[in-house]
Amino acid sequence: MKQVSFILSTLVLLAACNSNPKTDEGAKKADTTAVAAKPADTSTPKMDSAAMMKAWQDYMTPGPMHKVLASMAGKWKVETTMWMSPGAQPMTSTTESENTMIMGGRYMEQKVHGDMGGMQFEGLGTFAYDNAKKMFLATWVDNMGTGIVNFEGPYDEATKTISIKGKCLDPSTGKDGEMRETIKIVDDNNETMEIYFTPAGGKEFKNTEMKLTRATASAMKPTKK
């Protein structure tokens, strides 16, 4: 009986001696690592109803930048010079632009009519200032294409200049080119606009230059419907 007890005690002692503390410590570390490796919660914190309402109210309320747009409203005579490629002979034309604030002063709609290189020209643009993005946005369509150009960019208060960028399809290559446009408010009655185009794989060149002069109602021709 004593021999059996001695054998059992020996086995228990051997088992205790053979246990690997490092293995146990490694397991603990592995558990700790597993916990640490758990992906962090990146979900957007939930807002209470009052905070959500304020965020939407701020987003939808016209502010100082919408007053900048409103200063551009009215009827304008537009003298345009256009270059189709670097070094090409410029084409000149005179058109009329009527800018109207819409949707409670949140957007400005621009309608352009006139003669462009011997063709009747018609264009339609929309300008906006996104309160959340802190950027001006613009879209443009005209009867000399079938696409929509989208622009986005900031406003420089010091120079009173809106600088927007976008992409425009070059139908001669079937590829998108880069466009950038600057709109400078010279004073209440004068503005300048410049458009630069970079064809795919090519170099940037000035595509369009416009001089806008505010016109009185009597100086404007009736807008064709």
ZAGU-36216 format. One line per field, with one value per residue (C-alpha): x, y, z; residue number from 0. Coordinates in steps of 0.5 Angstrom, whole numbers. Layout:
N
px <- X_... $
py <- Y_... $
pz <- Z_... $
num <- NUM_... $
***
This chain:
225
px <- 0_6_9_3_2_10_9_3_6_12_8_4_11_14_8_9_16_14_9_12_12_14_8_3_6_6_-1_-3_1_-3_-9_-7_-5_-11_-15_-10_-11_-19_-21_-22_-29_-29_-36_-39_-41_-49_-52_-58_-64_-62_-55_-57_-62_-57_-52_-58_-60_-53_-52_-58_-58_-54_-48_-43_-41_-48_-48_-41_-46_-51_-46_-46_-53_-56_-55_-48_-44_-39_-33_-30_-23_-22_-16_-18_-10_-4_-1_-8_-11_-16_-23_-27_-35_-40_-45_-50_-51_-56_-55_-61_-61_-65_-68_-68_-61_-58_-56_-54_-57_-53_-56_-52_-54_-50_-46_-40_-36_-42_-46_-52_-49_-53_-50_-53_-49_-51_-46_-47_-43_-43_-43_-41_-35_-33_-32_-36_-39_-41_-44_-44_-48_-48_-51_-44_-43_-47_-44_-44_-38_-37_-32_-30_-26_-25_-25_-20_-22_-16_-17_-24_-23_-26_-22_-25_-23_-26_-25_-28_-28_-24_-28_-22_-18_-24_-20_-22_-17_-16_-20_-19_-23_-22_-27_-25_-30_-26_-32_-39_-40_-34_-31_-26_-26_-20_-21_-15_-15_-10_-11_-9_-2_-1_1_-4_-6_-11_-17_-22_-21_-28_-29_-36_-39_-45_-51_-57_-64_-64_-57_-59_-62_-69_-67_-69_-74 $
py <- 0_5_3_5_11_13_11_16_22_21_21_28_31_29_32_38_39_37_43_49_55_59_55_58_65_64_62_68_73_70_71_78_79_76_81_87_85_86_91_98_100_105_106_114_116_116_123_125_128_135_135_131_137_142_139_139_146_148_144_147_155_159_163_168_164_164_172_171_167_172_178_174_174_179_180_180_181_176_177_170_168_161_157_150_148_151_156_156_162_165_165_171_171_175_172_174_171_171_169_167_165_159_155_160_163_156_155_160_158_161_161_163_165_167_166_162_161_162_157_159_157_155_153_152_152_151_154_152_152_146_148_141_140_148_148_151_146_147_143_145_143_146_144_143_137_131_130_134_137_137_142_143_148_153_161_165_171_175_175_174_168_161_156_150_143_138_133_133_128_130_127_127_122_119_120_125_131_135_142_148_154_161_166_173_178_184_189_189_190_186_179_175_167_163_156_151_144_139_133_126_125_132_139_144_150_156_154_160_167_171_178_179_186_187_189_194_191_196_194_186_183_179_172_167_161 $
pz <- 0_2_-5_-9_-5_-6_-14_-14_-11_-15_-21_-19_-17_-24_-27_-23_-25_-33_-33_-38_-34_-41_-45_-40_-40_-48_-48_-43_-48_-54_-51_-49_-56_-59_-55_-57_-64_-64_-69_-67_-67_-73_-73_-73_-66_-66_-65_-61_-65_-63_-66_-72_-73_-72_-77_-82_-81_-82_-88_-91_-89_-94_-91_-93_-99_-102_-102_-106_-111_-110_-112_-119_-120_-126_-133_-136_-143_-144_-149_-150_-153_-154_-157_-159_-158_-156_-161_-165_-168_-163_-164_-161_-160_-155_-151_-146_-139_-134_-127_-122_-115_-114_-109_-103_-105_-104_-112_-118_-125_-131_-138_-143_-150_-157_-163_-162_-168_-173_-169_-164_-157_-151_-144_-138_-131_-124_-118_-111_-104_-100_-93_-91_-96_-95_-103_-109_-114_-121_-127_-134_-140_-147_-154_-157_-153_-150_-143_-136_-133_-126_-122_-115_-111_-106_-105_-104_-100_-101_-109_-109_-114_-114_-117_-119_-122_-126_-132_-139_-145_-151_-156_-161_-157_-153_-146_-140_-140_-134_-133_-128_-128_-124_-123_-121_-118_-120_-118_-117_-125_-128_-127_-131_-132_-135_-137_-138_-141_-140_-145_-143_-144_-146_-143_-140_-144_-144_-147_-146_-143_-142_-140_-136_-136_-132_-137_-136_-138_-144_-146_-147_-152_-151_-149_-154_-151 $
num <- 0_1_2_3_4_5_6_7_8_9_10_11_12_13_14_15_16_17_18_19_20_21_22_23_24_25_26_27_28_29_30_31_32_33_34_35_36_37_38_39_40_41_42_43_44_45_46_47_48_49_50_51_52_53_54_55_56_57_58_59_60_61_62_63_64_65_66_67_68_69_70_71_72_73_74_75_76_77_78_79_80_81_82_83_84_85_86_87_88_89_90_91_92_93_94_95_96_97_98_99_100_101_102_103_104_105_106_107_108_109_110_111_112_113_114_115_116_117_118_119_120_121_122_123_124_125_126_127_128_129_130_131_132_133_134_135_136_137_138_139_140_141_142_143_144_145_146_147_148_149_150_151_152_153_154_155_156_157_158_159_160_161_162_163_164_165_166_167_168_169_170_171_172_173_174_175_176_177_178_179_180_181_182_183_184_185_186_187_188_189_190_191_192_193_194_195_196_197_198_199_200_201_202_203_204_205_206_207_208_209_210_211_212_213_214_215_216_217_218_219_220_221_222_223_224 $
***
